[in-house]
Amino acid sequence: MEKETVRYRIALNSTADVLAFTKTAVKIPHELFLVNGHHRLSAKSYLGVAVARISWEEIWLEADYDCYFDFERFIRQYSEKRR
């Protein structure tokens, strides 16, 4: 059985958002990534999340489970579920 991948567009408006997002991500036992059209970074890395915030126009959270309720404060748009 293939894993389902879920993507949400997120917004990180401040350094405090980056810190809060990362603190939430490190507590989750699933793989989490920040993606855009060209790059993929660990969502559990403070440095990676901070770099994405300042240099990417769009940030998408990609996970192998439905993480909506863990990150709903940051989610701006639902994308899709893929297998």
N, C-alpha and C positions, 0 to 999 in steps of 0.2 A: 504494500500500500504506500503510495506516494504521500509526502507531507504536503499540506496545504500552505500556501504562502499568502499572507495578507499584507496589503500596503495601505498606509495612511499618509497623507500630506500633513506635515507638522509645521508649526511656527515657533521659533525660539526668539523672543523679542529682547532678551536681556541676558546678562551674565548670570543673573539669579535663575533664569529659566534653564540655562545650560547646566548649572549645578543641580537643580531640582530634577531635571530630566535624567541626568547621569546617575544620581542617587537612586532613582526608581529603577533604572535599567540594570544596575549591578545586582539588585535583589532578585531578579527574574532568572530562573534556571534555563531559559530558552535562548536560542541564538537571536540576536537583534542587530540589525544593520541600518545605517543611514545610507540612502542611495540618491543619486540624481542620474542624469542621462549618461554620465561617463565614469563615475566613481562609486565606490562602496567602502564604507568605514564601519568599524564596530561602534554600536550605539552605547557601549559600556565604557568607552574611552573618553574621559573629559576633554583631552586635547583634540581628539577626532571630532567630537560634537562641537567644540568651540571653533575649530577650523571650518566645519560645514556651515555654521551660523554666519560667519563673517565673509565666506567666499562663494557660497552657493546661492543662486537665485531661488531655487526650490529645494526643499528637503523632504524626503519621503522616508518613513519608518517602515522597514520590511521585517516581518516576523513569521515564524512557522506555527503561530497560533494566533487567535484573535485577541489582541492586546488592547482593544479599545478602552476598556475600563481602567487599565493601568496608566494610560497616557491621554485620557480624554481631555485634560486641560490644555494639551499642546496640539491636539488634532484639529485640522482645519478642513480636511476633505478626505473622503473614503475613496479609494481607487478600485481595488478588485481583489478577488480571491482567485488564486491560480493553483493548479496541481502540478 
